[in-house]
Structure formats: C-alpha cells, structure tokens
C-alpha cells in the first residue's frame, strides 16, 4: 500500500478531486499555504494499492495544469523601500508536487 501526498494549487483542487472520485480513489483534503508565493494550496493525501500508483499519477498529471502568473517581488531586506519599484515577474505556477510513501499499516475504525 502507498500514501500519495500531492500539493496542488487551489485552482486545480475541484477538478482533481472530482476526477479521483470518478475513478474510485478517496482522498483527504487539507488547506495549506505555499512558502514562495504565500498563496493557498491544497494538499491531498491519497491512499492506494501499489498497482494503482501509476493510475493516480496519471490523474494528477491530467488535472493539475501549469501556467504563468505575474508576481510582484518582495522588497529587498535592509534596503531602502522608498526607492524600490517592484516590477512584476512571470513565474511558472501550478502542476503538482507529489510524494509517494510506503504504508506499513492501515487501520479504519
């Protein structure tokens, strides 16, 4: 058995959870915050059999799109913020960060 932990953007959350449900995979949804952009993320914990890992990863790839987003950079630390004029920068966001972990035991009460 495996535990798949997937960190995705909130924008992809509903589409992904619907796709997982349609394919009979259950997930626990956690609201999280990213460290770089400080925006809302969703972390899904998906338990599945070893043979189903590739199917879950395929659903993740299909439903978590990458896109560009304009971000205003943070002012430099210790510098004079009065003369700092932030210019928005394009960064790639979205997709999924996925961890696949072995599960030694599983209990459901």
Secondary structure, 3 states (H helix, E strand, C coil): CEEEEEEEEHHHHHHHHHHHHHCCCCEEEEEEECCCCCCEEEEEEEEECHHHHHHHHHHHHHHCCEEEEEECCCCCCCCCCCCCCCCCEEEEEECEEEEEEECCCCCCC
